[in-house]
Amino acid sequence: EPEVTQTPSHQVTQMGQEVILRCVPISNHLYFYWYRQILGQKVEFLVSFYNNEISEKSEIFDDQFSVERPDGSNFTLKIRSTKLEDSAMYFCASSVEAGEREGYNEQFFGPGTRLTVL
Amino acid sequence: AQSVTQPDIHITVSEGASLELRCNYSYGATPYLFWYVQSPGQGLQLPLKYFSGDTLVQGIKGFEAEFKRSQSSFNLRKPSVHWSDAAEYFCAVGGVGAQKLVFGQGTRLTINP
């Protein structure tokens, strides 16, 4: 069964460093998302991406964050200068098969990348 | 504003007992409702979803959920829990057009042998 994959599973970085989190969405999906979950808190939406551009972003997704689909398979989240408060589990998701009608679309999630900022 | 409330942070039940996890939502349009489950080291798996039609939806592993529009609720139920059901359960609401999901705080389910 197709699944969303994410690498690495755990990333430790120093405050101020840049990190890139990688995701491979399900191959025939058209929409891609990043969510995060700070320890003990709810899962929060960061950004959605469609047709090679951001379709929606939250207040959390400020200038320190960027997303990219560098090739036909990967979807990345970059944090330019990490802060302590960026420590969280980051989930990638994808939805909407090519040819499928929008409106009845579940999102398929990856296993997450745990980011620890020291 | 869109929001999801899961009033129970942690629930403990005995194996074989029945289960109900509560979820209330606030959404300005037709809601699409989901229950996701997160086991340690796993991603968010989807045992249940509601888009329209029957208000009682059946999911995998014996889970069911009832959508009550008048109460803005989408409670998850299972008649008899198994030890493997221990996990974190998240209720989420979304809208038409592949929109973002809004999640509740989550309910951690512990199963006593």
Interface residues (C-beta under 8 A of the other chain):
Chain A: E3 V4 L30 Y31 Y33 Y35 Q41 K42 V43 E44 F45 S48 Y50 E56 S58 F91 A93 S95 V96 E102 G103 Y104 N105 E106 Q107 F108 F109 G110 P111 G112
Chain B: Y32 F34 Y36 G41 Q42 G43 L44 Q45 L46 K49 F51 F90 A92 G94 V96 G97 A98 Q99 K100 L101 V102 F103 G104 Q105 G106
